[in-house]
Amino acid sequence: MSTTADHPTAAPAKPLSLGVIFLTLYIDLIGFSIFFPLGPELLKYYIAHESAGGLFATIFSRLESLAVATHAPALALGALFAGLLGSVYSLMQFVFSPVWGARSDRVGRRPVLLVTIAGNALSFLVLFFSSSFTLFLFSRIVSGIMGGNLAVAIAAVSDVTTRENRAKGMGVVGVAFGLGFLTGPAIGGLTAHLSLLDHFPALARWGVHPFSVPAGIAAGLCVINLLWIHARFTETLPPEKRGAALPARVRNPLRAHLALPDRTLRRVNLVGFGVTFCFSFFETIISFFTADQLGFNPRQLTMVFIYLGVVSILTQGVLVRRAVPVIGERRTALAGMGLLAASFVALGLSVGVARSVPLMYLVLTFCAVGSGFANVGLSSLVSLYAPPEEQGRITGIYRSLGFLARAASPVVAGVLFFEVGGTITFALAGAGLALPFVFGLALPQPHK
């Protein structure tokens, strides 16, 4: 397979399909990020309500034994708990992204989206009634499994855009990501104080808990999305462009990556893994870093995520769409990685040394811009390198490795944060981006 050879031009974009795809991605990202600001509060709730000897007690004791060795045990315990929840979610996406992607290459995007969105609605319904930690963890596992449909939705963007407009389509994906990361934490943070039990205490016997409201909102959005896709979504992958079923062994994400015959695809996968691994440092420790150094509370942290979401939307919806036609997907990705690396170093200094909120927000602007350029550039490259009949599978492999990075990174970032502090941890994340940047220099600019 040649990565730079011209592939047949896809059909013109279908605005309605892109709108449905956008909503699918948006709601998936809400599910991923809705509990970002609620980790410490969830931990307090389950400490107070779970009985000794259960699953939560077992996990809590293990986390507590790790946290006690740090200089700030209470803060470390919250970080480890939040990291555990994020890792479980990402691990499920790591395993199932290639499965859903390959399945959609065989049967089409629409049936896979219907199944996975219905599963997401179910996961949020379980979450609504999850006063038990076991049910809560089950809901996050189901949500992670179904969240693997991100690869399917992104492959559908490739179906309905031309090669020349691929980056613009991926810009739509980026806007959905940015809006999801804006809305999810906002829903979680702004509705955290709204408890149904304050008005209907009898609901407690059904498992309703103080955090049921954000779960109910997310479930409602999934139902709306499901009904819309069922009624209006037009299949984007015609039967003549569908691939054959793959052997089960090829669906193993790591084996599938290593089995790719194209060296360029393997290289861009590794670049994406490195960028996501380093960026996940930010997602893991920013709440604890700002709480420790700036005294931020959950509402102030929510404003940080809202600001990042707004900048990300403007970056990926406006700036990247204009940059790619001028400098190309490869240079866009490299520019983003370079800016992101510098921003991480500056962020550590602005929070940990200068302790300046205005300076932190200025640096966060460049951080969001760099992330937007890197993500859209790399996503576009993967789509352009892949043949049309394997968009779902190859996008699934790429996304799967990103989820593996998100699963592994919180452990490394958490240990570093509590051992050497946030300033050095962010500096190491910035330095770590040098490796994917060097790998990225060898990526070819694909023909259109």
C-alpha positions as CSV (number, residue, x, y, z in Angstrom):
1,M,0.0,0.0,0.0
2,S,1.4,3.4,-0.9
3,T,0.7,6.2,1.5
4,T,1.3,9.0,-1.0
5,A,-0.6,7.5,-4.0
6,D,-3.8,9.1,-5.1
7,H,-6.9,7.4,-3.9
8,P,-10.3,7.7,-5.6
9,T,-12.0,10.9,-4.6
10,A,-14.8,10.5,-2.1
11,A,-18.3,11.7,-2.7
12,P,-19.1,15.3,-2.0
13,A,-19.8,16.2,1.6
14,K,-23.3,15.5,3.0
15,P,-24.1,18.3,5.5
16,L,-26.7,16.3,7.4
17,S,-24.4,13.4,7.9
18,L,-21.7,15.7,9.1
19,G,-24.1,17.2,11.5
20,V,-25.0,13.9,13.0
21,I,-21.4,12.9,13.2
22,F,-20.6,16.1,15.0
23,L,-23.3,15.4,17.6
24,T,-22.1,11.9,18.1
25,L,-18.6,13.0,18.8
26,Y,-19.8,15.9,21.0
27,I,-21.9,13.6,23.2
28,D,-19.1,11.0,23.5
29,L,-16.7,13.7,24.7
30,I,-19.3,14.9,27.2
31,G,-19.4,11.4,28.6
32,F,-15.6,11.3,28.8
33,S,-15.2,14.7,30.5
34,I,-18.4,15.1,32.6
35,F,-16.7,13.9,35.8
36,F,-13.4,15.8,35.4
37,P,-14.2,18.4,38.1
38,L,-16.1,15.9,40.3
39,G,-13.3,13.4,41.2
40,P,-12.7,14.6,44.8
41,E,-16.4,14.9,45.5
42,L,-17.1,11.4,44.2
43,L,-14.4,10.1,46.4
44,K,-15.9,11.7,49.5
45,Y,-19.3,10.4,48.6
46,Y,-18.2,6.8,48.2
47,I,-16.1,7.0,51.3
48,A,-19.1,8.0,53.3
49,H,-21.6,5.6,51.7
50,E,-19.7,2.4,50.8
51,S,-19.6,-0.4,53.4
52,A,-16.3,-2.0,54.5
53,G,-15.2,-5.1,52.6
54,G,-16.7,-4.1,49.3
55,L,-15.1,-3.4,46.0
56,F,-14.7,0.3,46.8
57,A,-13.1,-0.4,50.2
58,T,-10.6,-2.7,48.5
59,I,-9.6,-0.2,45.8
60,F,-9.6,2.7,48.4
61,S,-7.2,0.9,50.7
62,R,-4.8,0.2,47.8
63,L,-4.9,3.9,46.7
64,E,-4.5,5.1,50.2
65,S,-1.4,3.0,50.7
66,L,0.1,4.6,47.6
67,A,-1.0,8.1,48.6
68,V,0.4,8.0,52.1
69,A,4.0,8.0,50.8
70,T,3.6,11.4,49.2
71,H,4.0,14.9,50.7
72,A,0.2,15.6,50.3
73,P,-1.7,12.3,51.0
74,A,-5.2,13.8,50.7
75,L,-4.5,15.5,47.4
76,A,-2.7,12.4,46.1
77,L,-5.6,10.1,47.0
78,G,-8.0,12.3,44.9
79,A,-5.6,12.3,42.0
80,L,-5.2,8.5,42.1
81,F,-8.9,8.0,42.3
82,A,-9.6,10.3,39.3
83,G,-6.8,8.7,37.4
84,L,-8.2,5.3,38.0
85,L,-11.6,6.2,36.6
86,G,-10.0,7.8,33.6
87,S,-7.8,4.9,33.0
88,V,-10.6,2.3,33.1
89,Y,-12.6,4.4,30.6
90,S,-9.6,4.8,28.2
91,L,-8.6,1.1,28.5
92,M,-12.1,0.1,27.2
93,Q,-11.8,2.5,24.3
94,F,-8.3,1.1,23.6
95,V,-9.6,-2.4,23.3
96,F,-12.9,-1.7,21.4
97,S,-11.9,1.2,19.0
98,P,-10.4,-1.2,16.4
99,V,-13.3,-3.6,16.8
100,W,-16.0,-1.0,16.1
101,G,-13.9,0.6,13.3
102,A,-13.3,-2.8,11.5
103,R,-17.0,-3.7,12.0
104,S,-18.1,-0.4,10.4
105,D,-15.8,-1.1,7.4
106,R,-17.8,-4.3,6.9
107,V,-21.4,-3.4,7.6
108,G,-21.4,0.4,7.4
109,R,-21.2,3.3,9.8
110,R,-24.9,3.7,10.6
111,P,-25.7,0.3,12.3
112,V,-22.5,0.5,14.4
113,L,-23.3,4.1,15.5
114,L,-26.9,3.0,16.4
115,V,-25.6,0.2,18.6
116,T,-22.9,2.1,20.3
117,I,-25.0,5.2,21.0
118,A,-27.8,3.0,22.5
119,G,-25.1,1.5,24.7
120,N,-23.9,4.9,25.8
121,A,-27.5,5.9,26.7
122,L,-27.7,2.7,28.8
123,S,-24.4,3.5,30.5
124,F,-25.6,6.9,31.6
125,L,-28.9,5.4,32.8
126,V,-27.0,3.0,35.0
127,L,-24.9,6.0,36.1
128,F,-28.1,7.8,37.1
129,F,-28.9,5.0,39.6
130,S,-25.3,4.2,40.7
131,S,-25.3,5.0,44.4
132,S,-23.2,1.8,44.6
133,F,-19.6,2.2,43.5
134,T,-19.8,-1.2,41.7
135,L,-22.6,0.1,39.5
136,F,-20.7,3.4,39.0
137,L,-17.6,1.5,37.8
138,F,-19.8,-0.8,35.6
139,S,-21.3,2.3,33.9
140,R,-17.9,3.8,33.1
141,I,-16.8,0.4,31.7
142,V,-19.8,0.2,29.4
143,S,-19.4,3.9,28.4
144,G,-15.8,3.3,27.6
145,I,-16.7,0.3,25.4
146,M,-19.3,2.2,23.5
147,G,-17.1,5.3,23.4
148,G,-14.9,3.3,21.0
149,N,-17.3,4.5,18.3
150,L,-15.2,7.7,18.0
151,A,-13.2,5.9,15.4
152,V,-16.4,5.1,13.5
153,A,-17.6,8.7,13.5
154,I,-14.3,10.0,12.4
155,A,-14.1,7.4,9.6
156,A,-17.6,8.6,8.5
157,V,-16.1,12.1,8.2
158,S,-13.6,10.7,5.7
159,D,-16.4,9.1,3.8
160,V,-18.2,12.4,3.2
161,T,-15.2,14.7,2.5
162,T,-12.8,14.9,-0.5
163,R,-9.1,14.5,0.1
164,E,-8.7,18.2,-0.5
165,N,-11.3,19.0,2.2
166,R,-10.2,16.3,4.6
167,A,-8.6,18.7,7.1
168,K,-11.7,20.8,7.1
169,G,-13.7,17.8,8.0
170,M,-11.3,16.9,10.8
171,G,-11.7,20.5,11.9
172,V,-15.4,19.7,12.5
173,V,-14.2,16.7,14.6
174,G,-11.9,19.1,16.5
175,V,-14.7,21.5,17.2
176,A,-16.8,18.6,18.5
177,F,-14.0,17.6,20.8
178,G,-13.5,21.2,22.0
179,L,-17.2,21.7,22.6
180,G,-17.4,18.3,24.4
181,F,-14.5,19.2,26.7
182,L,-16.2,22.5,27.3
183,T,-19.7,21.1,28.0
184,G,-18.8,18.0,29.9
185,P,-16.9,19.6,32.8
186,A,-19.4,22.5,32.7
187,I,-22.3,20.1,33.2
188,G,-20.4,18.3,35.9
189,G,-19.3,21.4,37.7
190,L,-22.4,23.6,37.5
191,T,-24.9,20.8,38.3
192,A,-22.8,19.2,41.1
193,H,-24.8,21.1,43.7
194,L,-28.2,20.0,42.2
195,S,-29.3,16.9,44.0
196,L,-32.6,15.3,43.4
197,L,-32.5,13.8,46.9
198,D,-32.9,17.3,48.3
199,H,-36.5,17.4,46.9
200,F,-37.3,13.7,46.5
201,P,-35.4,11.8,49.3
202,A,-37.3,8.6,48.6
203,L,-35.4,8.2,45.4
204,A,-32.4,7.1,47.4
205,R,-33.9,3.6,47.6
206,W,-33.6,3.4,43.8
207,G,-29.9,4.3,43.8
208,V,-30.3,7.9,42.9
209,H,-27.4,9.9,44.3
210,P,-26.1,13.5,44.5
211,F,-24.5,13.3,41.0
212,S,-27.5,11.8,39.2
213,V,-28.5,15.1,37.5
214,P,-25.4,15.3,35.2
215,A,-25.8,11.6,34.3
216,G,-29.5,12.2,33.5
217,I,-28.6,15.1,31.2
218,A,-26.0,13.0,29.3
219,A,-28.5,10.1,29.0
220,G,-31.1,12.5,27.5
221,L,-28.6,13.8,24.9
222,C,-27.8,10.2,23.9
223,V,-31.5,9.4,23.4
224,I,-31.9,12.5,21.2
225,N,-28.8,11.5,19.2
226,L,-30.1,8.0,18.8
227,L,-33.5,9.1,17.5
228,W,-31.9,11.5,15.1
229,I,-29.5,9.0,13.6
230,H,-32.3,6.4,13.3
231,A,-34.6,8.9,11.5
232,R,-32.2,11.0,9.4
233,F,-28.7,9.6,9.1
234,T,-27.7,8.5,5.6
235,E,-25.2,5.7,5.4
236,T,-21.8,7.2,4.3
237,L,-20.1,3.9,3.3
238,P,-21.7,2.3,0.2
239,P,-21.6,-1.5,-0.1
240,E,-19.0,-1.4,-3.0
241,K,-16.5,0.3,-0.7
242,R,-16.8,-2.0,2.2
243,G,-13.9,-4.3,3.3
244,A,-13.9,-7.9,4.3
245,A,-14.0,-9.2,7.8
246,L,-10.7,-9.4,9.6
247,P,-9.3,-12.4,11.6
248,A,-9.8,-12.0,15.3
249,R,-6.1,-11.8,15.9
250,V,-5.8,-8.7,13.7
251,R,-8.3,-7.0,15.9
252,N,-5.9,-6.9,18.8
253,P,-4.9,-3.2,18.8
254,L,-1.2,-3.6,19.3
255,R,-1.0,-6.6,17.0
256,A,-3.0,-4.7,14.4
257,H,-0.6,-1.7,14.6
258,L,2.5,-3.9,14.2
259,A,0.8,-5.8,11.3
260,L,0.3,-2.7,9.3
261,P,2.3,-3.1,6.1
262,D,2.8,0.6,5.6
263,R,5.7,2.0,7.6
264,T,4.3,5.5,7.4
265,L,1.0,4.5,9.1
266,R,3.0,2.8,11.9
267,R,5.0,6.0,12.3
268,V,2.0,8.4,12.5
269,N,0.4,6.1,15.0
270,L,3.5,6.4,17.2
271,V,3.5,10.1,16.8
272,G,-0.1,10.3,17.9
273,F,0.6,8.0,20.8
274,G,3.4,10.3,22.0
275,V,1.4,13.5,21.7
276,T,-1.6,12.0,23.5
277,F,0.6,10.6,26.3
278,C,2.2,13.9,27.0
279,F,-1.0,15.9,26.7
280,S,-2.7,13.6,29.2
281,F,-0.2,14.9,31.8
282,F,-2.2,18.1,31.5
283,E,-5.6,16.5,31.9
284,T,-4.4,14.4,34.8
285,I,-2.7,17.0,37.1
286,I,-4.0,20.5,36.1
287,S,-6.9,20.4,38.7
288,F,-4.5,19.3,41.5
289,F,-1.7,21.7,40.4
290,T,-4.1,24.7,40.4
291,A,-5.7,23.6,43.7
292,D,-2.3,23.2,45.3
293,Q,-0.7,26.4,44.0
294,L,-3.6,28.7,43.3
295,G,-6.2,27.5,45.7
296,F,-8.7,26.7,42.9
297,N,-12.1,25.2,43.9
298,P,-14.2,23.0,41.5
299,R,-16.1,26.1,40.1
300,Q,-12.8,27.9,39.2
301,L,-11.5,24.7,37.7
302,T,-14.7,24.4,35.6
303,M,-14.0,27.9,34.2
304,V,-10.5,26.7,33.2
305,F,-12.1,23.9,31.1
306,I,-14.7,26.2,29.7
307,Y,-12.0,28.6,28.6
308,L,-9.9,25.8,27.0
309,G,-13.0,24.6,25.2
310,V,-13.8,28.0,23.7
311,V,-10.2,28.4,22.5
312,S,-10.1,24.9,21.1
313,I,-13.4,25.5,19.2
314,L,-12.0,28.7,17.6
315,T,-8.7,27.0,16.9
316,Q,-10.0,23.9,15.2
317,G,-13.0,25.5,13.6
318,V,-11.3,28.6,12.2
319,L,-7.5,28.7,12.6
320,V,-6.6,25.1,11.5
321,R,-9.1,25.3,8.6
322,R,-7.2,28.3,7.2
323,A,-3.7,27.0,8.1
324,V,-3.8,23.6,6.4
325,P,-4.4,24.8,2.8
326,V,-1.4,27.1,3.2
327,I,1.2,24.9,5.1
328,G,-0.2,21.4,4.7
329,E,-1.3,18.7,7.3
330,R,2.3,17.7,8.2
331,R,3.5,21.2,9.0
332,T,0.3,21.9,10.8
333,A,0.9,18.9,13.1
334,L,4.6,19.8,13.7
335,A,3.7,23.4,14.5
336,G,1.2,22.2,17.0
337,M,3.6,19.9,18.7
338,G,6.2,22.6,19.0
339,L,3.8,25.1,20.4
340,L,2.4,22.6,22.8
341,A,5.8,21.7,24.1
342,A,6.7,25.3,24.8
343,S,3.3,25.9,26.4
344,F,3.7,23.1,28.9
345,V,7.0,24.5,30.1
346,A,5.5,27.9,30.4
347,L,2.4,26.6,32.2
348,G,4.5,24.9,34.9
349,L,6.3,28.2,35.5
350,S,3.2,30.4,35.4
351,V,1.4,28.3,38.0
352,G,4.2,26.8,40.1
353,V,6.7,29.7,40.1
354,A,4.9,33.0,39.2
355,R,1.5,31.7,40.7
356,S,-0.2,34.1,38.3
357,V,-3.8,33.4,37.2
358,P,-3.7,35.9,34.3
359,L,-0.4,34.5,33.0
360,M,-1.8,31.0,33.4
361,Y,-4.8,31.8,31.2
362,L,-2.5,33.4,28.6
363,V,-0.4,30.2,28.4
364,L,-3.5,28.0,28.3
365,T,-4.4,29.9,25.1
366,F,-1.3,28.7,23.4
367,C,-1.6,25.3,24.9
368,A,-5.1,24.9,23.4
369,V,-4.0,26.3,20.0
370,G,-1.0,23.9,19.9
371,S,-3.2,20.9,20.8
372,G,-5.7,21.8,18.1
373,F,-3.1,22.1,15.4
374,A,-1.4,18.8,16.4
375,N,-4.6,16.8,16.7
376,V,-6.3,18.0,13.4
377,G,-3.0,17.7,11.5
378,L,-2.4,14.1,12.7
379,S,-6.0,13.0,12.3
380,S,-6.0,14.3,8.7
381,L,-2.7,12.5,7.9
382,V,-4.0,9.2,9.2
383,S,-7.1,9.5,7.1
384,L,-5.2,10.5,3.9
385,Y,-2.6,7.7,4.3
386,A,-5.4,5.1,4.7
387,P,-7.2,3.5,1.7
388,P,-11.0,4.2,1.5
389,E,-12.0,0.6,2.3
390,E,-10.0,0.6,5.6
391,Q,-10.8,4.0,7.0
392,G,-12.7,2.6,10.0
393,R,-10.0,0.0,10.9
394,I,-7.0,2.3,10.5
395,T,-8.7,5.2,12.3
396,G,-9.6,2.7,15.0
397,I,-6.0,1.6,15.5
398,Y,-4.8,5.2,15.6
399,R,-7.5,6.2,18.2
400,S,-7.0,3.0,20.1
401,L,-3.3,3.8,20.7
402,G,-4.3,7.2,21.8
403,F,-6.6,5.7,24.4
404,L,-3.8,3.5,25.6
405,A,-1.7,6.6,26.1
406,R,-4.6,8.1,28.1
407,A,-4.8,5.0,30.2
408,A,-1.1,4.8,31.0
409,S,-0.3,8.5,31.3
410,P,-2.2,9.3,34.5
411,V,-0.1,6.8,36.5
412,V,3.2,8.4,35.3
413,A,1.9,11.9,35.6
414,G,0.5,11.3,39.1
415,V,3.7,9.8,40.4
416,L,5.8,12.6,39.0
417,F,3.5,15.3,40.3
418,F,3.6,14.1,43.9
419,E,7.4,13.3,43.7
420,V,8.8,16.3,41.9
421,G,6.0,18.8,41.7
422,G,3.9,20.3,39.0
423,T,6.4,22.6,37.5
424,I,9.0,19.9,36.8
425,T,6.2,17.5,35.6
426,F,5.0,19.9,33.0
427,A,8.6,20.6,31.9
428,L,9.1,16.8,31.5
429,A,5.8,16.6,29.4
430,G,7.1,19.4,27.2
431,A,10.5,17.7,26.8
432,G,8.7,14.4,26.1
433,L,7.1,15.9,23.0
434,A,10.5,16.1,21.4
435,L,10.3,12.4,20.5
436,P,7.0,12.5,18.5
437,F,8.2,15.8,16.9
438,V,11.3,14.1,15.6
439,F,9.3,11.1,14.3
440,G,6.9,13.5,12.7
441,L,9.7,15.1,10.7
442,A,9.9,11.9,8.6
443,L,6.2,11.8,7.8
444,P,5.5,12.6,4.1
445,Q,2.9,15.1,2.9
446,P,0.3,13.0,1.2
447,H,-0.8,13.7,-2.4
448,K,-4.2,15.0,-3.1
